[in-house]
Amino acid sequence: MGLLEDKKRARKFYRYFSKVYDRINPIFYAEHMLKTVVEMASLEENDFVLEVGCGTGFTTSGIAEKISQERIIALDLTPEQMEKAIAKLPGVNFIRGDAENLPFKDDTFDASISAGSIEYWPNPQKGISEMARVTKPGGKVVILAPRKPDNFLARKFAEGIMLFPSTQQCVAWFKAANLENIRIIETGPNWLWRKLVVIISGEVV
């Protein structure tokens, strides 16, 4: 298990990292990547949407460009991260909670989205299955997951901190959660030639 896959350690880390997160995150999670995440959810104006692992609200802001804030529920474990998101998006319903134990009934949301969070989940399969459970039949589950660094030393360091699932592993998790019509896009920021993340969507049946 990576250092930050332990939930207590991850909360402590983000308590401090939240102070600089908004300056660092856009370098690696560019606007066009955000647009792809939101587009893959196939949102409609009246949809009710869950975001899992909202952080400081970067992806939440993209969702809010498609639907009204009051139709978004954004969940995160770290209060310090959420405080920044709440300041940006006061109309969104923010909830402190755990991706692997979502506090919602079955078939609640029209879509569920998680960008840059799965790498901290001790049990990604359970988290994806939970997102599928709370999403209505025909709705989309969308995940953005990081790719492993190319450099050997950087990769070994990064793997000691968080999870880097392969595209094949993400697909396997989606299939195990009974998601169908799986779509995959590998992308990254324009300044970096390599594919930095995989964005994957699946439909609840």
N, C-alpha and C positions, 0 to 999 in steps of 0.2 A: 504494500500500500504506500502511495506517495505521501509525503509530509502533510500536504494540504487536503488529502482525502479524509483525514480525521476531522470531524466537524468542529470540535472544540478548537483545534489548532487553526483551522480555516477562518473561524470567526475572529480569533485573536489577530491573525495576519491582516484581515481586511479592515479591522478596526483602525489600523495605522495606514494601510495602503490606500484606504478611501480618501485620504488627504491629497494624494497626487494622482489618483486613478483617472480622473477626467482629462488630465494632461497627457497621460501615456496611452490610454486605450485607443483613441482615434488613429494613432500611428499604425496600429496593427488591425483594427476593426474599422475599415473605411466605410464611407457613406454608401458606396455601391454594393458593398457586402451586406450592409443593413437592409438596403432596398430589396436585395435578393431574398433574404430571410423572410421579410414581410410578404413579398410577392408569392413565395412558395406556400404561404398559409391560405392563399385565395380568399382573403377577407372581404366580406360584404358590409355595407354601412350599418346594419342592425345586428351584427354578430356580437356575441358575448365571448371575450377572449381572455385566456389565462397566459400569463408570462411566468415562467419558473426560473428563479435566479435573476431577478431584475437588476441587481447591482445598483449603480447610481442613475439608472434610467435611460441609458443610451438606446437600447432596443425599444424600450417603452415609448420613447419619443417617436420612433418610426411607426410603431403600431398606432399611436395617437394621430398620425397623419391620415390614417385610413378610417378609423372609427372614433367616436367621441370618448373622452377620457373616462366617463362614468361607466362605460361598457368594458373596461379593462380591469382585471384583478391581477396585481403584480405581487409575487411572493419572493421573499429572500430570507436568509438566516441571519444576516448581519444588520443590526440597527443603524450603524454608522453609514453604511452604504445607502440604505433606504432613506435616511434623512436627506441626503442630497437629491435623491429621486423625488421625494415628496415636495421639496422646494421648487423643483422644475415643473412638476406635473401635479398640482394640488387636487385636480379632479379625479385622479386615478385612485382606485381602492387598493391600498397597500396592506399586505398581511405578512407578518413574520411567520415563516413556516419551513418545513423540510420537504425537499423534492421527492424523497422516497416514501413519504407518508402525507400525501396531499389531503388537506382537511375539507374535501368537497365530495358531494354525492356523485354517483355514476351519471354519465351523460349530461353534465352541467354546461359545458362550453362548446361553442361552435368551432374553436381552434385552440390549440395549446402550442406555445412557442418557448424555446429555451436556447439562448445564445451565449456561449462562453461560460457555461455552468457545469455541464456534464463531466468535465475533467476533474471536478472536486467531489463527485458523488462516489461514496464507497461501493455502491451497488447500482451501476448505471442501468442494468436490466430492469431492476425494480422501479427506478425513476421513470423510465420510458413507459413501462407498463402502467404506472400510475397516471401518467399524462394521457395514455390511451383510454384508461378507465373513465376519466372525468370528461372526456371529449365525446360528443354525440356521434352516432353513426353518420358517415359521410363527411365528418370534419377532419381537418388535417392536424397532424403532430409534426412540428418542425424543430430540428436540433441543429445547432452549429457546434462543431467539435474541432479542436486544434489538431494539426498534423505534427509529427515528430520533427524536431530540428534536424537539418542535414549533418551539421558538424557533430562528430562523435562525442567530444567532451561536453558540448552544449546539450546534446541529447541525453547523455547520462545524468547530467545535473538536473535537467528538466524532468526526467522520468522519476527522479527521487522526490520531486515535489508534487507532481500531479499526474493524472492519467492522460495518455495519448492514444485513443482507440484508432485502429485502422478503419478505412472505409468499409472493408469486409466485416469487421466486428460490429460497426454501427448497423449495417444491413441485417446482420444476424440478430441483433437486439430488436430491431424493428419487426422482423418476421416472428420472433418469439413472442412479441406483444400483439400478434395477429393483425399487424398493419399491412395494408396492401397498396398497390399502385405506387411503389417506392420510387422516388426521384432523387438523384444525387447531382450536386454541383460542387466541384473543387475549385477554390478561388483564393485570392489573397489581395493585399493592397497593391496599388499600381506601381509603387516604388520598388517592390520586391518581386523578382522574377518567378520565385517558386510559389507553389500552391500552399498557402498557410493554413487553411481550414477546409473542412468538408461540411457542406450544408445538405441535410437529408430530410426529406419529408415523406410521410406515409399517411394513408387514409384509413380511418376507423371503419370497420365493417360491422 
